[in-house]
Amino acid sequence: MVCYEIIRAKGHTNIKATHRTTLELTKDPDVTPRGDCIVGVSADKAAFDLNEDFKNCLRSERAFLVIVFTVNELIDFVLAEGSPMLILSDKNKVIIRKSTYIEPATIGVRANKASVDIRRDLVERLKNPDTSLTVYLYVLRLDEVTSIYANSRSILHN
């Protein structure tokens, strides 16, 4: 079973996306240049707003989170892990982290990228307040992925 959510956000002139360990979307319409982990403002969802099925998927053992950032034809991907410890109660933002630190806005840990790692051409577009960002969130449970792989291998060898 794949669980998914979509978050829509906007660009902002102060987006820098230079933070080395986190990546954030915020519902706030304005941010200062100090918010160097932010990649989108005016988000239509925060951690609290994610549907309960999605939250339960994220909190599963061995949950794998795929985050797809799209701005027009530009796409970038981030991979992270869920955790049974996720709180998911922040009403203003979502954060993906390279670390294992968890607080109410954290939706993914042990990510392979932070904001500094996002494609620079995509970030440049996000510096324009008229830019629309769509973020697709998919949760896969590793147990299910490995069982699908095992089943497909047995079908191929029979």
BAZASE-843220 format. One record per residue: y, z, x of N, C-alpha, C, CB in turn; residue in three letters; residue number from 1. Coordinates in pm, 1 decimal, decimal comma, always signed. Glycine has a CB too. Layout:
# residues N
- nv|nw|nu|cav|caw|cau|cv|cw|cu|cbv|cbw|cbu|res|n
- Y|Z|X|Y|Z|X|Y|Z|X|Y|Z|X|ALA|NUM
...
***
This chain:
# residues 158
- nv|nw|nu|cav|caw|cau|cv|cw|cu|cbv|cbw|cbu|res|n
- -118,3|+0,0|+84,1|+0,0|+0,0|+0,0|+124,8|+0,0|+88,7|-0,3|+122,2|-95,7|MET|1
- +215,6|-91,3|+62,8|+342,4|-98,1|+134,6|+450,5|-43,0|+42,7|+375,5|-245,0|+180,1|VAL|2
- +526,6|+52,1|+93,5|+640,7|+105,2|+19,2|+765,7|+43,0|+78,3|+646,6|+262,4|+25,1|CYS|3
- +863,0|+11,5|-6,8|+984,3|-48,8|+46,7|+1107,8|-4,2|-29,6|+973,6|-199,6|+43,4|TYR|4
- +1220,1|-17,8|+36,8|+1353,0|+10,0|-17,8|+1448,2|-93,3|+40,6|+1400,4|+157,1|+15,1|GLU|5
- +1558,9|-114,4|-25,3|+1664,7|-201,5|+24,7|+1794,9|-122,0|+20,7|+1675,4|-334,3|-59,8|ILE|6
- +1868,9|-126,2|+131,8|+2000,8|-63,2|+137,9|+2101,9|-172,7|+168,9|+2005,8|+52,0|+245,7|ILE|7
- +2207,5|-174,8|+91,8|+2315,8|-270,6|+115,9|+2436,7|-194,6|+167,8|+2351,7|-350,3|-14,0|ARG|8
- +2501,6|-251,4|+269,2|+2618,1|-187,8|+330,8|+2717,4|-295,8|+372,1|+2576,6|-100,8|+453,5|ALA|9
- +2827,2|-252,3|+429,3|+2934,3|-343,1|+472,4|+2965,7|-319,7|+619,8|+3062,1|-323,0|+386,0|LYS|10
- +3036,0|-414,9|+675,9|+3087,1|-400,4|+811,2|+3217,4|-321,5|+809,5|+3108,0|-538,2|+876,6|GLY|11
- +3269,7|-291,6|+928,3|+3395,4|-216,8|+942,2|+3452,8|-245,6|+1080,5|+3373,1|-62,2|+921,3|HIS|12
- +3584,3|-249,7|+1090,1|+3649,5|-281,5|+1218,5|+3615,5|-181,6|+1329,0|+3800,1|-286,1|+1200,0|THR|13
- +3579,6|-60,2|+1294,6|+3548,9|+40,8|+1396,3|+3402,0|+47,9|+1436,4|+3591,5|+174,2|+1347,2|ASN|14
- +3320,5|-42,7|+1388,0|+3179,2|-40,4|+1427,4|+3167,1|-83,5|+1572,9|+3093,8|-132,9|+1335,5|ILE|15
- +3102,3|+3,0|+1652,4|+3078,3|-26,6|+1793,4|+2929,0|-41,4|+1823,1|+3138,4|+83,1|+1881,2|LYS|16
- +2846,0|+37,5|+1754,6|+2700,5|+34,4|+1774,8|+2665,2|+45,0|+1923,3|+2640,9|-94,7|+1715,6|ALA|17
- +2709,3|+153,2|+1985,6|+2682,9|+174,3|+2128,6|+2602,7|+301,3|+2156,9|+2813,8|+180,1|+2204,1|THR|18
- +2563,0|+371,7|+2053,3|+2488,3|+496,7|+2074,2|+2348,9|+464,4|+2128,1|+2478,0|+578,6|+1941,5|HIS|19
- +2302,2|+545,1|+2221,3|+2175,9|+515,9|+2289,7|+2051,9|+577,4|+2225,0|+2184,7|+563,1|+2430,1|ARG|20
- +2071,2|+668,0|+2126,0|+1951,9|+732,9|+2070,3|+1943,8|+729,1|+1917,7|+1947,4|+875,2|+2115,4|THR|21
- +2052,9|+693,4|+1848,8|+2048,1|+692,3|+1702,2|+2112,5|+566,5|+1645,4|+2117,8|+816,3|+1645,6|THR|22
- +2085,5|+548,8|+1517,3|+2137,3|+436,7|+1441,1|+2164,3|+490,8|+1301,7|+2037,0|+313,7|+1439,3|LEU|23
- +2280,7|+462,3|+1245,3|+2318,4|+524,0|+1117,7|+2381,6|+424,4|+1021,6|+2414,3|+638,7|+1141,9|GLU|24
- +2351,6|+445,0|+893,9|+2422,5|+381,6|+781,9|+2487,0|+494,3|+702,9|+2325,1|+294,2|+690,5|LEU|25
- +2611,6|+474,9|+660,2|+2681,5|+579,4|+586,5|+2739,4|+526,1|+456,3|+2792,0|+639,4|+672,0|THR|26
- +2748,8|+612,5|+358,2|+2814,6|+578,0|+232,9|+2966,7|+578,8|+246,5|+2771,8|+674,2|+123,4|LYS|27
- +3016,5|+644,2|+351,8|+3161,2|+649,9|+373,4|+3217,3|+508,4|+385,9|+3194,8|+733,0|+500,2|ASP|28
- +3332,4|+482,1|+323,5|+3392,1|+348,8|+335,1|+3468,1|+328,8|+465,9|+3485,3|+324,3|+218,9|PRO|29
- +3505,0|+437,3|+531,1|+3579,3|+429,9|+657,3|+3513,1|+516,8|+761,7|+3725,7|+472,6|+637,8|ASP|30
- +3519,7|+470,4|+886,1|+3468,7|+546,8|+999,6|+3567,0|+533,8|+1115,4|+3326,4|+497,8|+1041,5|VAL|31
- +3563,3|+632,7|+1202,7|+3648,1|+628,3|+1321,9|+3568,4|+564,5|+1435,8|+3698,0|+772,1|+1361,7|THR|32
- +3634,2|+524,4|+1543,2|+3561,6|+468,0|+1657,4|+3463,3|+567,5|+1721,2|+3660,6|+420,6|+1762,2|PRO|33
- +3479,7|+696,6|+1693,1|+3387,4|+796,9|+1747,5|+3247,3|+783,3|+1688,5|+3441,0|+937,3|+1721,1|ARG|34
- +3233,5|+720,8|+1571,0|+3102,8|+703,9|+1508,1|+3026,7|+588,4|+1570,1|+3118,1|+681,7|+1358,3|GLY|35
- +2991,6|+602,6|+1697,7|+2935,2|+490,2|+1771,9|+2789,3|+457,7|+1738,5|+2946,2|+518,1|+1917,1|ASP|36
- +2726,7|+536,3|+1651,9|+2589,3|+504,9|+1610,2|+2587,1|+427,3|+1477,9|+2507,1|+634,5|+1596,4|CYS|37
- +2701,4|+417,7|+1412,0|+2708,9|+357,7|+1278,0|+2704,7|+205,2|+1286,1|+2837,3|+403,2|+1205,6|ILE|38
- +2619,0|+145,9|+1202,2|+2610,1|+0,0|+1194,6|+2649,8|-53,1|+1057,4|+2469,2|-45,3|+1227,9|VAL|39
- +2670,7|+35,8|+959,3|+2711,3|-7,8|+826,4|+2778,3|+103,5|+749,3|+2592,4|-59,2|+749,1|GLY|40
- +2880,6|+66,4|+671,2|+2955,2|+161,2|+588,3|+2939,8|+122,2|+441,5|+3105,8|+164,8|+629,1|VAL|41
- +2988,9|+207,4|+353,7|+2981,9|+183,0|+209,0|+2839,4|+151,9|+164,1|+3074,9|+67,7|+170,1|SER|42
- +2742,6|+217,1|+227,2|+2601,8|+195,8|+191,5|+2577,7|+237,8|+47,7|+2508,3|+274,0|+286,4|ALA|43
- +2489,4|+167,5|-19,6|+2461,4|+200,8|-159,1|+2355,1|+309,3|-173,9|+2417,4|+77,0|-233,3|ASP|44
- +2296,3|+353,5|-60,6|+2196,2|+460,5|-65,2|+2207,1|+546,5|+59,9|+2053,3|+402,0|-78,4|LYS|45
- +2173,0|+672,0|+41,9|+2154,2|+766,2|+152,4|+2009,4|+815,4|+144,4|+2257,9|+887,3|+145,4|ALA|46
- +1970,9|+902,7|+233,8|+1833,2|+953,2|+234,4|+1794,1|+1012,3|+98,9|+1816,2|+1058,7|+344,0|ALA|47
- +1883,9|+1086,0|+38,3|+1859,3|+1148,5|-91,0|+1826,3|+1046,3|-199,4|+1979,7|+1229,9|-132,4|PHE|48
- +1889,5|+928,6|-192,4|+1877,6|+826,9|-296,9|+1750,4|+743,2|-290,2|+1994,7|+736,5|-290,2|ASP|49
- +1676,5|+752,8|-182,8|+1552,8|+675,1|-171,4|+1455,5|+722,1|-278,6|+1489,8|+689,3|-28,9|LEU|50
- +1380,5|+628,1|-335,0|+1291,5|+668,4|-445,0|+1179,2|+758,1|-393,7|+1232,2|+544,3|-515,0|ASN|51
- +1126,2|+839,6|-482,5|+1028,5|+942,1|-445,1|+900,3|+882,5|-386,8|+994,5|+1027,3|-565,9|GLU|52
- +854,7|+768,6|-439,2|+735,0|+705,7|-382,2|+759,2|+666,9|-236,5|+694,5|+581,3|-464,6|ASP|53
- +877,4|+612,1|-210,0|+911,5|+573,9|-73,4|+917,3|+697,3|+16,8|+1045,9|+498,8|-70,4|PHE|54
- +980,8|+802,8|-31,3|+988,1|+927,0|+46,8|+848,5|+980,4|+77,9|+1069,5|+1033,7|-29,0|LYS|55
- +760,7|+976,5|-21,3|+623,3|+1023,1|+0,5|+551,4|+937,7|+104,1|+545,2|+1022,0|-131,1|ASN|56
- +575,0|+807,4|+100,0|+515,7|+719,0|+201,2|+566,4|+755,5|+340,1|+547,6|+571,1|+170,1|CYS|57
- +698,4|+776,7|+352,5|+757,4|+813,3|+482,0|+700,1|+943,8|+535,7|+909,0|+825,2|+469,4|LEU|58
- +666,1|+1033,7|+444,2|+614,8|+1165,1|+484,8|+463,5|+1164,7|+507,8|+649,7|+1268,8|+379,5|ARG|59
- +400,2|+1050,5|+496,3|+255,9|+1041,9|+518,5|+223,6|+1056,3|+666,5|+200,6|+909,0|+464,7|SER|60
- +103,7|+1107,5|+692,5|+54,6|+1107,9|+830,3|+42,3|+962,9|+875,5|-83,1|+1183,4|+842,8|GLU|61
- +82,6|+937,7|+997,3|+71,9|+803,5|+1056,6|+149,8|+696,8|+979,0|-73,7|+762,8|+1064,7|ARG|62
- +265,3|+734,6|+924,5|+351,7|+637,9|+856,7|+431,1|+560,1|+961,4|+447,6|+709,2|+756,0|ALA|63
- +439,7|+430,9|+941,4|+506,6|+340,4|+1033,0|+620,5|+274,2|+955,7|+407,0|+233,8|+1092,5|PHE|64
- +745,4|+287,4|+1003,7|+863,5|+236,1|+935,0|+913,8|+110,4|+1005,1|+974,6|+343,4|+929,5|LEU|65
- +926,2|+3,1|+928,6|+983,5|-122,1|+978,0|+1119,6|-137,4|+911,7|+889,8|-246,4|+947,6|VAL|66
- +1224,7|-149,3|+993,6|+1360,6|-164,0|+942,7|+1407,9|-303,8|+981,6|+1457,0|-51,8|+999,4|ILE|67
- +1449,3|-382,1|+882,3|+1493,8|-518,7|+906,7|+1640,9|-527,8|+868,6|+1408,0|-622,3|+826,4|VAL|68
- +1725,5|-558,2|+967,0|+1869,6|-573,0|+945,5|+1900,4|-721,3|+931,4|+1952,0|-509,2|+1062,7|PHE|69
- +1969,7|-758,0|+823,7|+2005,4|-897,8|+804,6|+2154,3|-911,7|+774,1|+1921,9|-959,4|+691,8|THR|70
- +2216,9|-1002,6|+845,9|+2354,8|-1043,5|+821,2|+2350,2|-1195,4|+820,4|+2457,1|-986,0|+930,7|VAL|71
- +2360,5|-1253,3|+701,3|+2344,2|-1398,4|+684,7|+2213,2|-1441,7|+749,1|+2464,2|-1476,2|+747,1|ASN|72
- +2220,0|-1533,4|+845,6|+2096,8|-1583,3|+908,3|+2050,2|-1498,3|+1025,6|+2117,1|-1724,8|+955,0|GLU|73
- +2129,5|-1399,4|+1065,9|+2092,1|-1314,1|+1178,9|+2002,2|-1199,5|+1133,3|+2217,5|-1258,5|+1247,9|LEU|74
- +1896,6|-1175,6|+1209,3|+1798,9|-1071,9|+1175,1|+1766,4|-991,3|+1300,2|+1669,4|-1134,3|+1114,3|ILE|75
- +1752,5|-861,2|+1283,7|+1700,7|-776,5|+1390,3|+1605,7|-674,9|+1327,7|+1816,6|-705,4|+1468,4|ASP|76
- +1510,0|-627,7|+1407,7|+1407,8|-535,5|+1361,0|+1410,4|-407,8|+1442,5|+1269,8|-599,9|+1367,9|PHE|77
- +1380,5|-297,8|+1377,0|+1360,8|-170,3|+1445,2|+1229,8|-112,5|+1391,9|+1483,1|-70,8|+1422,0|VAL|78
- +1152,3|-55,2|+1480,1|+1027,0|+9,4|+1441,8|+1040,5|+158,7|+1467,1|+905,8|-50,1|+1520,5|LEU|79
- +992,5|+239,3|+1374,3|+1000,5|+384,9|+1388,2|+879,4|+447,7|+1319,1|+1134,1|+440,2|+1327,8|ALA|80
- +870,2|+577,6|+1332,7|+763,3|+652,1|+1266,6|+821,1|+740,5|+1157,4|+684,6|+736,9|+1368,3|GLU|81
- +743,6|+760,7|+1053,4|+776,6|+861,8|+954,3|+722,4|+995,5|+1004,6|+717,7|+825,3|+813,1|GLY|82
- +731,0|+1097,1|+920,2|+679,5|+1229,0|+957,6|+665,3|+1315,6|+833,2|+772,5|+1297,6|+1061,2|SER|83
- +560,2|+1397,7|+827,6|+547,8|+1492,3|+716,1|+663,3|+1592,6|+712,5|+415,1|+1567,0|+725,7|PRO|84
- +737,0|+1604,7|+823,1|+846,4|+1700,8|+832,6|+980,6|+1647,0|+780,9|+862,0|+1744,1|+975,3|MET|85
- +986,4|+1520,4|+743,6|+1113,7|+1462,9|+698,8|+1167,1|+1536,5|+576,2|+1096,7|+1313,5|+667,2|LEU|86
- +1297,1|+1561,9|+576,2|+1362,9|+1636,0|+467,9|+1417,3|+1540,2|+362,2|+1477,0|+1723,7|+523,7|ILE|87
- +1485,8|+1434,3|+405,8|+1532,0|+1324,7|+319,5|+1622,6|+1371,3|+205,7|+1413,3|+1252,2|+261,6|LEU|88
- +1715,5|+1460,9|+235,7|+1801,1|+1515,4|+130,0|+1950,7|+1489,3|+151,2|+1778,1|+1663,4|+118,9|SER|89
- +1987,7|+1422,5|+260,2|+2129,3|+1397,6|+285,1|+2183,5|+1299,7|+181,0|+2151,2|+1342,7|+428,6|ASP|90
- +2297,9|+1330,9|+124,4|+2354,5|+1248,9|+16,8|+2458,1|+1148,5|+66,2|+2417,2|+1337,8|-87,4|LYS|91
- +2473,9|+1138,2|+199,6|+2577,8|+1050,3|+251,6|+2529,9|+945,7|+352,5|+2682,8|+1132,5|+314,5|ASN|92
- +2415,8|+967,4|+417,3|+2377,2|+875,0|+523,7|+2226,4|+870,3|+544,3|+2445,0|+914,0|+653,1|LYS|93
- +2184,4|+770,5|+622,8|+2048,1|+762,1|+674,6|+2059,6|+743,6|+825,9|+1966,3|+643,7|+607,1|VAL|94
- +1967,7|+807,2|+897,9|+1967,8|+798,4|+1043,6|+1826,4|+767,3|+1091,8|+2020,3|+930,4|+1107,5|ILE|95
- +1819,5|+674,5|+1186,8|+1695,4|+644,2|+1256,9|+1715,7|+690,7|+1400,2|+1658,3|+489,9|+1249,3|ILE|96
- +1616,5|+759,4|+1456,4|+1631,3|+821,8|+1588,6|+1521,5|+779,6|+1685,8|+1631,1|+973,0|+1574,9|ARG|97
- +1559,6|+768,2|+1810,5|+1459,9|+748,6|+1916,1|+1386,4|+879,6|+1943,8|+1526,7|+695,7|+2045,6|LYS|98
- +1451,8|+989,8|+1919,4|+1393,3|+1122,2|+1945,1|+1305,6|+1164,0|+1826,6|+1505,2|+1228,2|+1970,3|SER|99
- +1257,7|+1287,8|+1832,8|+1178,7|+1343,8|+1722,7|+1259,7|+1443,8|+1641,1|+1052,4|+1411,2|+1776,7|THR|100
- +1390,4|+1452,3|+1668,3|+1476,5|+1546,7|+1596,7|+1484,7|+1507,2|+1449,2|+1618,5|+1551,2|+1660,1|TYR|101
- +1469,0|+1606,8|+1361,4|+1472,7|+1582,2|+1216,8|+1576,7|+1672,4|+1152,8|+1333,3|+1605,7|+1152,4|ILE|102
- +1663,0|+1612,2|+1072,3|+1757,8|+1684,5|+987,0|+1761,4|+1607,4|+854,9|+1903,8|+1696,1|+1054,1|GLU|103
- +1840,2|+1649,8|+755,9|+1830,5|+1590,2|+621,6|+1853,2|+1439,2|+610,6|+1927,1|+1656,2|+534,8|PRO|104
- +1925,6|+1378,1|+705,6|+1951,4|+1233,8|+697,6|+1848,0|+1149,6|+771,2|+2087,8|+1203,6|+752,9|ALA|105
- +1763,5|+1211,7|+851,3|+1665,7|+1138,7|+932,2|+1560,5|+1073,9|+843,7|+1598,9|+1232,3|+1033,9|THR|106
- +1543,4|+940,7|+860,0|+1436,6|+871,6|+786,5|+1330,4|+814,8|+879,8|+1495,3|+759,6|+701,8|ILE|107
- +1358,7|+813,1|+1010,0|+1261,9|+763,1|+1106,4|+1284,6|+824,3|+1243,0|+1268,9|+611,9|+1115,1|GLY|108
- +1175,0|+850,0|+1313,2|+1179,9|+908,6|+1447,1|+1101,7|+819,5|+1543,8|+1122,5|+1053,7|+1446,6|VAL|109
- +1119,9|+846,7|+1672,6|+1050,3|+770,6|+1777,5|+1073,5|+620,4|+1762,9|+900,0|+800,2|+1773,9|ARG|110
- +1195,0|+583,5|+1726,9|+1228,8|+442,5|+1707,9|+1228,7|+367,7|+1840,7|+1365,5|+428,9|+1640,1|ALA|111
- +1201,4|+239,4|+1834,2|+1204,1|+158,4|+1955,8|+1344,8|+109,4|+1989,4|+1110,7|+39,6|+1941,1|ASN|112
- +1441,4|+129,7|+1897,8|+1578,8|+87,4|+1922,2|+1675,6|+188,5|+1862,8|+1604,1|-52,5|+1863,4|LYS|113
- +1794,8|+192,7|+1923,2|+1908,0|+265,9|+1867,3|+2018,0|+162,5|+1842,5|+1957,2|+382,8|+1964,1|ALA|114
- +2135,5|+207,2|+1801,8|+2240,8|+110,6|+1768,4|+2278,8|+22,1|+1887,1|+2364,2|+183,8|+1718,2|SER|115
- +2275,8|+76,4|+2008,4|+2310,8|-2,3|+2126,9|+2213,8|-118,7|+2149,8|+2313,2|+87,6|+2250,0|VAL|116
- +2093,5|-109,3|+2095,8|+1990,3|-210,8|+2116,2|+1992,2|-322,4|+2011,5|+1855,5|-145,4|+2116,1|ASP|117
- +2074,1|-306,9|+1909,1|+2082,5|-408,9|+1803,7|+2147,5|-534,9|+1862,1|+2164,1|-355,9|+1679,9|ILE|118
- +2102,7|-650,0|+1817,8|+2157,8|-777,6|+1863,5|+2310,3|-773,1|+1863,1|+2107,6|-893,2|+1774,9|ARG|119
- +2370,2|-810,9|+1972,0|+2516,2|-803,5|+1983,5|+2586,7|-904,4|+1893,7|+2558,1|-825,9|+2127,4|ARG|120
- +2527,6|-1020,0|+1866,0|+2592,0|-1114,5|+1774,9|+2594,0|-1059,2|+1632,5|+2519,6|-1250,5|+1778,3|ASP|121
- +2490,3|-985,2|+1594,8|+2487,3|-921,3|+1464,0|+2592,6|-810,1|+1457,6|+2346,3|-864,7|+1434,4|LEU|122
- +2603,6|-730,1|+1563,2|+2703,5|-622,7|+1569,1|+2844,6|-681,1|+1562,3|+2686,3|-539,0|+1698,5|VAL|123
- +2868,0|-791,4|+1631,6|+3000,8|-854,7|+1627,7|+3039,3|-890,8|+1484,5|+3003,3|-981,0|+1716,6|GLU|124
- +2944,9|-941,7|+1409,1|+2973,3|-973,4|+1268,0|+3000,7|-848,0|+1187,0|+2856,4|-1050,0|+1205,9|ARG|125
- +2934,0|-737,4|+1222,8|+2952,7|-612,1|+1149,4|+3089,0|-548,6|+1175,9|+2843,2|-514,0|+1185,9|LEU|126
- +3163,1|-598,8|+1271,4|+3299,2|-550,8|+1296,7|+3398,5|-608,4|+1196,2|+3342,5|-586,8|+1438,8|LYS|127
- +3350,9|-700,3|+1113,8|+3433,0|-760,6|+1008,8|+3404,3|-687,9|+877,4|+3404,4|-914,6|+995,5|ASN|128
- +3507,1|-629,0|+812,9|+3486,0|-554,9|+687,7|+3432,8|-640,8|+572,1|+3615,5|-490,9|+645,5|PRO|129
- +3445,3|-771,7|+582,9|+3394,8|-860,8|+478,0|+3246,1|-892,6|+493,5|+3474,0|-989,6|+477,8|ASP|130
- +3186,4|-847,5|+602,6|+3045,3|-875,4|+628,9|+2956,0|-787,3|+542,6|+3012,9|-854,2|+777,4|THR|131
- +2855,7|-848,5|+484,6|+2754,5|-775,4|+407,8|+2629,7|-759,6|+493,0|+2721,1|-848,4|+274,2|SER|132
- +2578,2|-637,4|+495,5|+2455,9|-605,0|+568,5|+2350,0|-565,5|+466,4|+2479,8|-490,2|+673,2|LEU|133
- +2233,5|-626,5|+478,6|+2119,8|-587,0|+395,3|+2012,8|-531,2|+488,3|+2064,6|-708,1|+310,0|THR|134
- +1964,2|-411,5|+455,0|+1863,1|-344,6|+536,4|+1737,9|-327,1|+450,3|+1915,1|-206,1|+590,7|VAL|135
- +1630,1|-387,2|+496,0|+1501,3|-375,3|+427,7|+1419,1|-270,0|+501,0|+1425,7|-513,2|+422,6|TYR|136
- +1368,5|-173,8|+426,4|+1286,3|-66,6|+483,1|+1144,7|-80,3|+427,6|+1346,4|+75,0|+450,3|LEU|137
- +1047,3|-89,3|+517,5|+906,9|-99,9|+477,6|+828,3|+12,3|+545,0|+847,7|-240,1|+515,0|TYR|138
- +746,2|+81,1|+468,3|+659,1|+182,4|+527,3|+515,0|+135,3|+513,3|+679,5|+321,9|+459,4|VAL|139
- +446,7|+133,1|+626,3|+303,9|+101,9|+630,1|+232,9|+225,2|+682,1|+273,2|-24,3|+719,7|LEU|140
- +119,6|+254,6|+626,2|+39,8|+364,2|+679,5|-57,5|+305,3|+779,3|-35,1|+441,9|+566,2|ARG|141
- -55,8|+357,1|+900,7|-138,6|+301,4|+1006,5|-285,9|+298,9|+968,9|-119,8|+380,1|+1133,6|LEU|142
- -332,8|+397,2|+892,1|-473,7|+398,7|+849,8|-504,8|+272,5|+769,1|-505,2|+526,3|+765,6|ASP|143
- -410,8|+235,4|+681,9|-432,1|+117,1|+597,9|-427,4|-9,8|+681,2|-327,3|+110,6|+486,3|GLU|144
- -335,7|-16,0|+775,9|-324,8|-133,9|+861,4|-451,4|-151,6|+942,9|-203,0|-123,1|+954,1|VAL|145
- -502,3|-44,7|+1001,3|-622,9|-55,9|+1083,2|-745,4|-88,6|+998,3|-646,3|+73,6|+1160,7|THR|146
- -752,4|-38,4|+875,1|-867,0|-72,5|+790,0|-860,0|-218,4|+745,3|-872,5|+20,3|+666,9|SER|147
- -739,6|-269,4|+720,9|-724,4|-411,7|+686,8|-769,2|-495,8|+804,8|-576,9|-445,5|+648,1|ILE|148
- -727,5|-456,7|+925,4|-765,9|-529,9|+1046,1|-917,8|-527,8|+1062,9|-696,9|-469,6|+1170,7|TYR|149
- -978,4|-411,0|+1045,0|-1124,2|-399,5|+1060,3|-1196,1|-485,3|+956,8|-1168,8|-252,2|+1047,2|ALA|150
- -1147,5|-481,4|+832,9|-1209,7|-563,7|+727,7|-1196,1|-712,3|+757,2|-1147,1|-532,5|+591,6|ASN|151
- -1080,1|-754,8|+804,2|-1060,4|-897,0|+831,1|-1148,4|-941,2|+946,7|-912,9|-926,7|+861,8|SER|152
- -1168,9|-855,5|+1046,2|-1256,9|-890,4|+1158,8|-1401,4|-904,2|+1112,0|-1247,3|-784,0|+1270,2|ARG|153
- -1444,9|-815,4|+1021,6|-1582,8|-824,2|+975,3|-1604,1|-948,8|+889,4|-1620,5|-698,6|+896,3|SER|154
- -1503,0|-986,9|+813,7|-1512,3|-1109,5|+732,0|-1519,8|-1231,0|+822,9|-1390,8|-1122,0|+635,2|ILE|155
- -1439,4|-1232,6|+929,3|-1438,3|-1347,1|+1020,7|-1569,6|-1361,4|+1096,3|-1323,8|-1333,9|+1119,5|LEU|156
- -1637,7|-1251,6|+1121,5|-1761,6|-1256,1|+1200,6|-1886,0|-1270,7|+1114,2|-1773,8|-1131,1|+1285,0|HIS|157
- -1868,9|-1276,9|+983,4|-1986,2|-1294,2|+894,1|-1995,6|-1434,9|+843,5|-1979,6|-1198,3|+775,5|ASN|158
***
